[in-house]
Amino acid sequence: MLLKSINFRALLVPFIMLALMWAGYLFQNLGLVEGCNGALIPLMPQGLKGILFAPLLHGSFDHIVGNSLPIAILLFLLFEFYPKIAVRIFLIGWIASGLLVWMLPPIDIVTGAWNYSCIIGASGLVYMLAFFIFFSGVFRWNMKLLTISMVVALYYGSLIWGIFPEEFFSQLEEPSRISWQSHLAGSITGVILAIIFRKIGEEKKRKYIWEYPNYYNERDDKMWQQYIANHPEDFEELPQLKQENIWEYLDEIRKREQ
């Protein structure tokens, strides 16, 4: 019963995404994808292909495991509760967040030195989906979607710290390998998409009873109106039974006793 109420694409898309991510990780371990091949390299022409392929590549087993569950859950929520715009949000968010990462200068926030690095992983998509789902529910002010927003905030609220460099919070012996630029780009993209699509795919609010799909009005029923016109005798007022007057009954009893 529960499966019948769930959008099929809400199950299919996360499965396909996970399959692509783990296939990419397998290709990396088999040596079919090496070095920065397929990675996103900011401001470098050869890094543009990473906009498409970087989310499917991961640096370690822990890296891909850490991204698998959030991407699956957030994709399910996107396609289940935003079915009319889910495909557009996912594809536009994928391209836009990747392009924004590529455009951000690879500057070490602490030293100010340029630090060209190969960026891989689906964390940018995770941030894009989380921020879109949260802010879309807020902007639409729909109780069902607001509930989903609160669930996302409850479980993934700590993501907000990921948009800042790790060096802000701890002393590191070497530069962090976590791409805060991807997280920042994903969050910005998610918020912008939530604003742009805030009125698209929204269910029309019904103010009157006749706006509901199952509303029935006999005046709109042509067969019923035709029957009334052809059989007026069936709708004539029936003779009413005379209701007994208790006071008249009491008067008759009194007259009998006299």
Residue pairs with C-beta under 8 A, 6 or more apart in sequence:
6 80
7 79
7 80
7 83
9 79
9 83
9 86
10 75
10 76
10 77
10 78
10 79
10 80
10 83
11 76
13 75
13 79
13 86
13 90
14 71
14 72
14 73
14 75
14 76
14 79
17 71
17 72
17 75
18 68
18 71
18 72
20 56
21 55
21 56
21 58
21 64
21 67
21 68
21 71
21 122
22 64
22 68
23 56
24 33
24 38
24 53
24 56
24 57
24 58
25 57
25 58
25 61
25 64
27 33
28 34
28 57
28 58
33 57
35 118
36 47
36 118
38 49
38 50
38 53
38 54
38 56
38 57
38 120
39 47
39 50
39 53
39 54
39 57
39 118
39 119
39 120
40 47
40 50
40 51
40 54
40 98
40 101
40 102
40 118
40 119
40 120
41 47
41 50
41 102
41 116
41 117
41 118
41 119
42 101
42 102
42 103
42 104
42 105
42 106
42 116
42 117
42 119
42 181
43 102
43 103
43 105
43 106
44 116
47 102
47 118
48 102
50 98
50 102
50 118
50 119
50 120
51 95
51 98
51 99
51 101
51 102
52 94
52 95
52 98
54 98
54 119
54 120
54 121
55 94
55 98
55 120
55 121
55 122
55 124
55 125
56 122
57 120
57 121
58 64
58 67
58 120
58 121
58 122
59 120
59 121
59 177
63 121
67 121
67 122
67 123
67 126
70 126
70 130
70 156
71 122
71 125
71 126
71 129
74 126
74 129
74 130
74 133
74 152
74 156
75 90
75 129
77 129
77 133
77 148
77 152
78 86
78 89
78 90
78 129
78 132
78 133
79 86
81 133
81 144
81 145
81 148
82 89
82 133
82 136
82 201
83 201
84 200
84 201
85 197
85 200
85 201
88 197
89 132
89 193
89 197
90 129
92 193
93 125
93 128
93 129
93 132
93 186
93 189
93 190
93 193
94 125
94 128
96 189
96 192
96 193
97 124
97 125
97 127
97 128
97 182
97 185
97 186
97 188
97 189
97 190
98 124
98 185
100 185
100 188
100 189
101 119
101 124
101 179
101 181
101 182
101 185
104 181
104 184
104 185
105 114
106 114
106 115
106 116
106 117
106 181
107 113
107 114
107 115
108 114
108 115
108 175
109 165
109 167
109 168
110 165
110 167
115 175
117 179
119 179
119 181
119 182
121 179
121 182
123 162
123 179
123 182
123 183
123 186
124 179
124 182
124 183
124 185
124 186
125 186
126 159
126 186
127 159
127 162
127 163
127 182
127 183
127 184
127 185
127 186
127 187
127 190
128 186
128 187
128 189
128 190
128 193
129 190
130 152
130 156
130 159
130 187
130 190
131 186
131 187
131 189
131 190
131 191
131 194
132 189
132 190
132 191
132 193
132 194
133 148
133 149
133 152
133 190
134 149
134 152
134 153
134 190
134 194
135 149
135 190
135 191
135 194
135 195
136 145
136 149
136 193
136 194
136 197
136 198
137 145
137 146
137 147
137 148
137 149
137 150
138 146
138 149
138 194
139 194
139 195
139 198
140 146
140 198
140 199
140 202
142 202
142 203
159 183
159 187
161 169
162 178
162 180
162 183
163 180
163 183
163 184
163 187
164 180
165 176
165 180
166 172
166 176
166 178
166 180
167 175
167 176
204 211
206 212
209 215
210 217
218 224
218 225
219 225
228 235
